Amino acid sequence: MSAQKKRASRTSSRAKPKARVKKKQAPKTARKKKAAPKRSVKKVAKKSVKKSLPLAKNRVTPKEPEFEPRKKSKKKNIASVRGMRDILMRDQRYWQWFLNVAKGITEQYGYSEIETPIVEDAQLFKRSIGDTTDLVQKEMYEFDDQSGDRIALRPEGTAGIVRAYVEHGMLNMPQPVKVYLAGPMFRYERPQSGRFRQFHQFNVEVLGSESPVMDAETILIAHTILKELGIETSIQVNSVGSPEARAEYNKVLKTYLKTHKSAAVKEALERYSKNLLRILDSKDPEIQSILEEAPQLIDYLDDDCRAHFVSVLEHLDELDLPYTLNPRIVRGLDYYNRTAFELWHGDTEETRQSALGGGGRYDGLVEKLGGRETPACGFALGIERIIAILRQEKTSPPKSDEPLVYLAQIGDNSKKRALKLFEQLRSQGIPIIGNLAKDGLRQQLEIANKKGAKFAVIVGQKEMIDGTVLIRDMESGIQETVVLENIEKELEKRLKKA
Ligand code: HAM
């Protein structure tokens, strides 16, 4: 597909966000026909649970509730703010999975969790990300609070972490200080697929080491987290050198571009007048093809930066990590020097526009924010984008290995006993789960199945009178009556074997 065509297809998909597509009214006959598969879906659902659920034959399998964002109605319901989304109950297992994997791996490499406020002095971001960047000029949520202080919602996590490092004297702790942070970030961007105004990042930062091993370690961690989740990524890596090398390269690049007398180049030179390097990120196909022949920043690196970059690449080779040297990775934030990298799922222009993560070295930032000269590097992963891929590729979070016991009850009277029994078993360490708000046994056993419970304890009307309960093996469907006093012992015996 030509670059122009690609752009056109991107634009057309952007122009039709899902929520806005109007459903065409189907003709009556077609609508009647559409109802048929619904019935067959129910049949299949019934069939699959038939063996294990002999009770309540006529009950219909409940549908999972749909939680679509509220649309503006005549009643003027208040909807969520554009570009900001709820993370609903059905999404939580993906989020927990991501966080468990990400935190687990990062902690193994010796990082500790840090949390910084969502709101910071706006000056923090202006000074670190750069006054002239799009992120600060166009995308930052910035306002005066009631005391007249100029504050901002954090658009990224690194600046806050560096501020905390300086403010809490972490410069005096054993170096390097290795931290990770998970939380929401805010950017006033045009909402589209994979781009939100509130989104979440998983940041990993090393402060106080200039060793190329740390660049490689952070790249490895980012890649490993995604690999562990079953997401293949390519590492796009570059070196943006020192500020001096970039200043020299800027001049060379400008001279090269001026030899092309096209309107697109003229416009781009104006647009990127404050930071010409950003032109390397341009999506304009004409600019892209002109840049193919352009001199490369890598050829203007000083000896130290070149040696550092070579060493980072040697580490990546040693680790057998699949990387691509990409001279166009310059990143949109001003604080970077030397290594810059992104992780793409696939290698196309589209995937490039929605990188799963990015990072690099920012050796001058601590000093810029009032600390001593301190080398540092890190990265951030975009959690929404990662979860979208997991869903798209139908990768499900693994089920817990712990053999769970589900407590089900039938009838109002049984609820009283069930509640007491639930607390008794829970406090004695039995991995019990349940939902006393549910009534029908069939529904409760379906939940037990979904949660992967090995056993169900059923408190029924008859059992209430007899002082017994039923223990049901969820796999075989075999049920046994057990005297209430022995329930704990009986469950422990079964759980040991499970
Ligand atoms: P960034 O490339 O701006 O880097 O963001 C990192 C990741 O956050 C992106 O690769 C993407 O997955 C996700 N992301 C960014 N904007 C959005 C958005 N509007 N909606 C959804 N996801 C988004 C940084 O923020 C640097 N602070 C990373 C870093 C850490 N460098 C060194 N340490």
Residues whose N, C-alpha, C, O or C-beta is under 5 A from the ligand:
A	BS01	HAM	E156 G157 T158 R187 E189 G194 R195 F196 F199 V204 A355 L356 G357 G358 G359 G360 G378 F379 A380 L381 G382 R385
